[in-house]
């Protein structure tokens, strides 16, 4: 099973639509920002927190970029 098949199957099991290709790219970017601004473990947990907060992926990515930019200024 490839990643797309896994995501589609998991989405079906939990009763939600799978992410669009655009949402997938944004979520991968979000995970990348979190991992590079902190530690690798921050990537999946940041995505989980964004979903739990009901943030759109693009809004979560914008927030992550702001946080990363602030952290670099410290």
Secondary structure as UniProt FT lines:
FT   HELIX           3..14
FT   HELIX           21..37
FT   TURN            40..41
FT   HELIX           42..52
FT   TURN            53..54
FT   HELIX           57..73
//
